[in-house]
């Protein structure tokens, strides 16, 4: 059994999709980020970066294994299931390249853009444009990679699962995909997979239905080292 510490965000979706694709048994443990659950000592013991997703794999031969950071989780699950990551040295190398590209480029740029679109509208036009341009550039990188191929690698993999949620939200971020036909086609192909649909729907009742309160904004957006060193 896998304990899945989760809140419905693109980073959480990619792990949810992988769990559904592999058919691995798991139980969801919601971590309410607006309430500050991510700073509780018991969660920090699993995820020192106080971010979701995180898992504890209770079936590991060495005993319960906590894993934080979505990229590391995807690699662990791919190795555990023996699926969705190439076995050749070159194939594995390419898979890790594109996985790390997502966690270091596409995801952070989209995440920062989302902040200025959803929570700081009109407050910092330079910052908004900076992240919008970088997100657009990343879509261009992905567009070129998908030229003449159905998936990021030769076959569907954790590289696709990692990047797809951050492209799913392109339109809400103000970035239409009209200029990225390969990305648009790839986005639709993955969207039609039943496991992908189940992953995105996981915990949809937890999604925010209203803007965050002042207290939630304080918890979400003004974190410093103090919140990790002296949680609560």
C-alpha positions as CSV (number, residue, x, y, z in Angstrom):
1,X,0.0,0.0,0.0
2,X,1.1,3.5,-0.8
3,X,0.2,6.5,1.3
4,X,-0.3,9.4,-1.1
5,X,-0.1,12.8,0.5
6,X,-2.0,15.0,-1.9
7,X,-3.7,18.2,-2.7
8,X,-5.2,18.7,-6.2
9,X,-2.5,20.7,-8.1
10,X,-0.6,19.9,-11.3
11,X,2.2,18.4,-9.3
12,X,-0.2,16.2,-7.5
13,X,-2.0,15.2,-10.7
14,X,1.1,13.8,-12.3
15,X,1.7,11.4,-9.4
16,X,-2.0,10.5,-9.3
17,X,-1.9,9.8,-13.0
18,X,1.1,7.5,-12.6
19,X,-0.6,5.6,-9.7
20,X,-3.7,5.1,-11.8
21,X,-1.7,4.1,-14.9
22,X,0.1,1.4,-12.9
23,X,-2.9,0.2,-10.9
24,X,-0.9,0.4,-7.7
25,X,-3.0,0.3,-4.5
26,X,-2.9,3.6,-2.7
27,X,-4.8,5.7,-0.1
28,X,-5.1,9.4,-0.3
29,X,-4.2,11.6,2.7
30,X,-5.2,15.2,1.9
31,X,-2.8,17.9,3.0
32,X,-4.8,21.1,3.2
33,X,-2.3,23.8,2.1
34,X,-4.7,26.6,2.9
35,X,-4.9,25.4,6.5
36,X,-1.2,24.9,6.9
37,X,-1.2,21.1,7.1
38,X,2.1,21.2,5.1
39,X,3.9,22.6,8.1
40,X,2.9,19.9,10.6
41,X,5.9,18.1,12.0
42,X,4.6,14.7,10.9
43,X,4.3,15.9,7.3
44,X,7.7,17.6,7.4
45,X,9.2,14.3,8.5
46,X,8.0,12.9,5.1
47,X,8.4,16.0,2.9
48,X,11.2,18.3,4.3
49,X,10.3,20.9,1.6
50,X,6.7,21.2,3.0
51,X,5.3,20.6,-0.5
52,X,3.0,18.0,-2.1
53,X,3.0,15.5,-3.4
54,X,4.7,13.0,-1.2
55,X,4.3,9.3,-0.6
56,X,5.2,6.6,1.8
57,X,5.7,3.2,0.1
58,X,4.8,0.6,2.8
59,X,5.7,-2.3,0.4
60,X,9.3,-1.5,0.0
61,X,11.6,-4.4,0.9
62,X,13.6,-2.1,3.3
63,X,10.5,-1.0,5.2
64,X,8.3,2.0,4.8
65,X,10.0,4.4,2.4
66,X,9.0,8.1,2.4
67,X,9.7,10.0,-0.9
68,X,9.2,13.7,-1.6
69,X,9.5,15.7,-4.8
70,X,7.3,14.6,-7.7
71,X,10.2,13.7,-10.0
72,X,11.7,11.3,-7.5
73,X,8.3,9.8,-6.8
74,X,7.7,9.1,-10.5
75,X,11.1,7.4,-10.9
76,X,10.4,5.3,-7.8
77,X,7.0,4.2,-9.1
78,X,8.3,3.5,-12.6
79,X,11.0,1.3,-11.1
80,X,8.6,-0.4,-8.7
81,X,6.1,-1.2,-11.5
82,X,8.6,-1.8,-14.2
83,X,6.6,0.5,-16.5
84,X,6.7,3.9,-18.2
85,X,10.5,4.4,-18.1
86,X,12.8,2.9,-20.8
87,X,15.2,0.2,-19.8
88,X,18.0,1.0,-22.2
89,X,20.8,3.3,-21.0
90,X,20.0,5.8,-23.8
91,X,16.3,5.6,-23.2
92,X,16.6,6.1,-19.5
93,X,18.9,9.0,-20.1
94,X,16.4,10.7,-22.3
95,X,13.6,10.0,-19.9
96,X,15.5,11.7,-17.0
97,X,16.5,14.6,-19.2
98,X,12.8,15.4,-20.0
99,X,11.7,14.7,-16.5
100,X,14.2,17.1,-15.1
101,X,13.3,19.6,-17.8
102,X,9.8,19.6,-16.5
103,X,10.7,19.9,-12.8
104,X,13.3,22.6,-13.5
105,X,11.6,24.6,-16.3
106,X,8.1,24.0,-17.4
107,X,6.6,23.4,-13.9
108,X,8.3,26.3,-12.1
109,X,7.6,28.8,-14.9
110,X,3.9,27.8,-15.1
111,X,3.6,27.8,-11.3
112,X,5.0,31.3,-11.0
113,X,2.8,32.5,-13.9
114,X,-0.2,31.0,-12.2
115,X,0.5,33.1,-9.1
116,X,0.5,36.3,-11.0
117,X,-2.6,35.3,-13.1
118,X,-4.6,34.1,-10.1
119,X,-3.4,35.9,-7.0
120,X,-1.5,39.1,-8.0
121,X,-3.4,40.3,-11.1
122,X,-2.0,43.6,-12.3
123,X,0.3,44.1,-9.3
124,X,3.6,43.2,-11.0
125,X,3.4,43.6,-14.8
126,X,7.1,42.9,-15.3
127,X,7.0,39.7,-13.3
128,X,3.8,38.6,-15.0
129,X,5.4,39.1,-18.4
130,X,8.6,37.4,-17.4
131,X,6.9,34.2,-16.4
132,X,4.5,34.3,-19.3
133,X,7.3,34.6,-21.7
134,X,9.3,31.7,-20.1
135,X,6.2,29.5,-20.1
136,X,5.7,30.3,-23.8
137,X,9.3,29.5,-24.4
138,X,8.9,26.1,-22.7
139,X,5.9,25.3,-24.8
140,X,8.1,26.0,-27.8
141,X,10.7,23.6,-26.6
142,X,8.0,20.9,-26.2
143,X,6.5,21.8,-29.6
144,X,9.8,21.1,-31.3
145,X,10.4,17.9,-29.3
146,X,7.0,16.6,-30.4
147,X,7.5,17.2,-34.1
148,X,6.9,13.8,-35.8
149,X,6.4,11.9,-32.6
150,X,3.4,10.9,-30.5
151,X,5.0,11.3,-27.1
152,X,8.0,13.0,-25.6
153,X,10.0,9.7,-25.8
154,X,9.4,6.8,-28.2
155,X,6.6,5.6,-26.1
156,X,4.3,7.0,-23.4
157,X,6.3,7.5,-20.2
158,X,6.6,9.4,-16.9
159,X,8.1,12.3,-19.0
160,X,4.6,12.8,-20.5
161,X,2.9,12.4,-17.2
162,X,5.1,15.0,-15.6
163,X,4.6,17.7,-18.3
164,X,1.0,17.2,-19.3
165,X,-0.7,18.7,-16.2
166,X,1.2,22.0,-16.8
167,X,0.0,22.1,-20.4
168,X,-3.5,21.2,-19.4
169,X,-3.8,24.6,-17.6
170,X,-2.4,26.6,-20.5
171,X,-5.6,28.4,-21.4
172,X,-6.4,29.5,-17.8
173,X,-2.8,30.9,-17.7
174,X,-3.6,33.0,-20.7
175,X,-1.6,30.9,-23.2
176,X,-3.7,29.5,-26.1
177,X,-2.1,26.5,-27.9
178,X,-3.0,27.8,-31.4
179,X,0.7,28.3,-32.2
180,X,1.7,24.9,-30.8
181,X,-0.2,22.2,-32.9
182,X,2.1,19.4,-31.8
183,X,1.6,20.2,-28.2
184,X,-2.2,20.6,-28.7
185,X,-2.4,17.1,-30.4
186,X,-0.3,15.5,-27.6
187,X,-2.4,17.2,-24.9
188,X,-5.6,15.8,-26.4
189,X,-4.1,12.3,-26.8
190,X,-3.2,12.1,-23.1
191,X,-6.5,13.7,-22.0
192,X,-8.4,10.8,-23.6
193,X,-6.6,8.2,-21.5
194,X,-8.9,6.9,-18.8
195,X,-6.1,6.8,-16.2
196,X,-5.3,10.4,-16.9
197,X,-8.9,11.4,-16.4
198,X,-9.1,9.5,-13.1
199,X,-5.8,11.1,-11.9
200,X,-7.0,14.7,-12.7
201,X,-10.4,14.0,-11.1
202,X,-8.8,12.7,-7.9
203,X,-9.9,14.9,-5.0
204,X,-11.8,17.3,-7.2
205,X,-14.1,18.1,-4.3
206,X,-11.1,19.6,-2.5
207,X,-10.4,22.2,-5.2
208,X,-10.7,25.8,-4.2
209,X,-14.2,27.2,-5.0
210,X,-13.4,30.8,-3.9
211,X,-10.4,33.2,-3.6
212,X,-8.2,32.5,-0.5
213,X,-9.0,34.4,2.6
214,X,-6.4,36.7,4.1
215,X,-5.4,34.0,6.6
216,X,-5.0,31.5,3.7
217,X,-2.9,34.0,1.7
218,X,-0.6,34.5,4.7
219,X,-0.1,30.7,5.0
220,X,0.3,30.2,1.2
221,X,2.4,33.1,0.0
222,X,4.6,34.6,2.8
223,X,6.6,31.6,3.9
224,X,10.2,32.0,5.1
225,X,12.7,29.7,6.8
226,X,10.8,30.4,10.0
227,X,7.9,28.3,8.8
228,X,10.1,25.3,8.4
229,X,12.5,25.7,11.3
230,X,9.7,26.5,13.8
231,X,6.5,25.1,12.3
232,X,3.2,25.9,13.9
